[in-house]
Every structure is written in C-alpha cells, then in structure tokens.
Amino acid sequence: MLYNACSGASIRVAGNDAVDLARLLCGPPRGVPVGGIPRTLVATLRRGGFLIEQTFDELGMIRDRYRSARGRTPMVLTLTTTQDCNLGCYYCYEARSREALDEGDVPAIVGWTRERLAASRKDSLHVDWYGGEPLLNIDFIDVASMALQALCEEIAVSYSASVISNGTCWPDDVAGFVRRHRIRQAQISFDGLKANHDKRRRYRKGRAPDPATSSFEQAVAVVDGLLDVVRVDLRFNADHGNQGDLEGFIGFCRDRGWFDRPFPCIFQLARISDFSERAGFLSHTKLPEEEFERLRERARHLVPDEATLDETTTRSLYPLPRTSVCAALADDSIVVGADGHHYRCGLQVGEKNRPVALRGADDKMTPGRDADWWTAFDPTLQPNCSRCSFLPICWGGCSKKHLEGDSYSLHEQSLYWRKALPQKIAWQFGVALEESAFSFTEADQFRPTSLE
C-alpha cells in the first residue's frame, strides 16, 4: 500500500515487482528511471504525486496551500462570556475570575465582526460560546446572539453557533435555547461514571444548587434533552485516575440510548493534559501517548459504530491533505476574552501576556506582543516541519505549542502520526491494523529534502 501525504492518493501494488517498486518510491528522494515501468502505471504514479519532476517545488506548493487556507478558512468568533466556573476540576487550565462580558461590550463585538466580514467577503459566521462555563452568563448570550444574528441577516451572511459546557446550568427549555441561538453543536464533558465524575468535577464552595446536587446527573439530563435537537460531542477526559471507567461509561451511553437518538452522540476521547502554562503540573500526571493510544483503541471497539467516534479517534476517516487551519490561524477569526482583550487561541484566554490585541480604557485595541508571531507563523518554514513526511496532513500540529517552544508536546504529535497514519491508510483497503502492529519510524517521518 502506497500513500502520498501531499496529494492524498493511495494505491495498492501487487506482483513480483511490488516490493521493489514500493521501496523505490518510499525511500528518500531519488531519480527514478521510468523506462522499465508500464506507461499506465507511470501515469497513475504521476497523478498521485508518487513521481514528480526533479525541478518541482513540492514544499513551495504546500506553503501556497497553507497560506491560502489561512484566508479561506471560515470565520469563527469565539466569545468568552465569563472566566467564572461553578465547578472546581483539578486539571482546569483556565484562570478563574469574575471577569465577564456584558451588554455594553456587544456594540464593539458586532462592529469588529461587521468590519471583518466586509473585508474578507466571507459568506458565513460561526460563533463559539466559551468560558469558564459560558452559560453562567446567559444574559450576555441572549443579547449578543440576537445582535450577531441580526447583523448576519442584514448583510446576507449565514449564521451558526456552538457551545462548550459542563452541562450544569442550562435553562429548563434546552430545545428552545438551542433553536433560539441556532446552536448546531454542543460539547459536554464527562470525567467517567457518576462517582468519579462528581469527585473530580465537583462544585466549588457555595456554588452547588444544594449539597446533594450531582454534576453528573445534571449533565446527563442536559444531554438527554440536547440529543433531540442538536449534535452533542461527549468529551471523556481521561487520565490515570478514571481510565478504568471508559468501558462502563460507553456502556452507560449505549444503555441510555444516546447512540440511537435523532442526533446520535459523538464520543470524543480526550487526554487530560497541560494545555496552558498554568497547567504545567499535569505534564507529570497525564497518560503517556502510548497508553492513551491503547485507550483510544479500546474506545474504537466499544462504541457501536465508527460514525459515532470523533475524527481524532476513528480510523475510518481518510487522511486527506489539509485545506483549512484551526481558528487560531485563520486570518478572520478571533477569540474575545472575558477581559475584552483579543486572543488567537482559546487556550490562552486570561493569560495576561498572550493577547494579540489589548483593550484600553478608551476601548481602543492596541497590538499585543505575540500579534506579529501569529501573523507570520508558517509550518513550512519550521526546521523540522519543513522536512516532515506528514506536513500536508498535520501542518505542524498545534501552533500554540510552537509559540511556547513545547518540544515535548510536538514530539508526542509526531508519535501520534507515526502510529495513527498506518491504521488510517490500511483501513481504506479493508485491513484493521492494530496500534501495535506497525508504525512509521523517525527516519520515515523526517526525510532528506534533496536528491541523493
């Protein structure tokens, strides 16, 4: 099986010369004499990018694709309604505070959005309600949502929204809230079954409706209501302390009927990790990549259908070269913090040295210290990424990790692709490849950039 990360093409070769041909095409860059290869096969290899002219600048093509994607990626406006949260999860990477957006912030948000939509000529806007726990500031959501929907209707731009929530403070009319705010996706997080979840996602002092309230039961009730009207990503946050709940939790979801609802739930396995500088202590307690990958393999076998797995867990999603970037790199997307500052990445919200635009006392925005870095970041110019075989499907992984010089996390990203890519490729040919059966080597990943 041959796969080309730049074109996304894959072919299966057979016959007496198959092994020699595969070695020739999968080794380092080299001149290939095509005279002894059947013309039809040569044409197939050219179309798939397995054979290219010696003068062709493949890295330059990937660079053009990446830079174009930064401009083409749909516009996402992430609004951090509040930095406050009613739960005290031990691994939380957010700085809790009472900072919150209010009705007075809406005109500036709508004005910025209007300007960006006009300048970019984008025909859609997606709003992501974010926190803290965003629904603690539901009054702001009500006002800002209506104003942004009105803007989009006025200028003939499509509108959609999503929300990331702990599931504990939704209004009673869940379906009405979803329809009113045109939410198309909700993420609700769980830390395992009830005992583990309530212990780890506990109410902060004085924040529980009453002492007997279970954050697990509240989240379950919200999911019950959501699955009739919207896609729900069930995020299972895993670490050493709760990985044993995985089978039981997926069984709970199955028994509850969540995989069979009008909008079947999507199971998302996530690794508790040091997502921000203030969560650095988690670097010593999180699951190692190898152990987390084994947990991911268990999830694949436990869910009733691959279609109910998120894209980071499923093997069936074909690994096409990327044509879009995350919102942090999209030219026309921004994160508005609860402090009113602008950030590129939601994981940096509240970090006082990380805004790319700071709001002054007069509400005017001035550039932050990282603004130029985010504008200039290009994985094709990074020393390792520029010679990585996975570059077209990875684009350097998390740009925030590059900004922070987090070489350990970037190395883990490399390990993920070395193991996951063979599985995804084999799946297309009807081969269920276990995680331990085969993985690419570091030499496979980082190749010489010129002909021998």
Secondary structure, DSSP 8 states (H G I E B T S, - for coil): -EE-TTT--EE---STTHHHHHHHHHSSS-----TTS-HHHHHHHHHTTSS--TT--HHHHHHHHHHHHHHHS-EEEEEEEES--SB--TT--S---S-B--GGGHHHHHHHHHHHHHHHT-SEEEEEEEESSGGGGHHHHHHHHHHHHHHHHHTT-EEEEEEEE-SSS--S-HHHHHHHTTEEEEEEEE-SSHHHHHHHS-B-TT-SSSTT--HHHHHHHHHHHHTTTSEEEEEEEE-TTTGGGHHHHHHHHHHHTGGGSSS--EEEEEE----SGGGGGGGGTS--HHHHHHHHHHHHHHSS-GGGB-TTT-S-S---------TTT-TT-EEE-TTS-EES-GGGTT-TT--SEEE-TTS-EEE-TTHHHHHH--GGGSTTGGGBTTHHHHTTS-HHHHHTT-HHHHHHHHHHHHHHHHHHHHHHTT----TTT----HHHHB--SS--
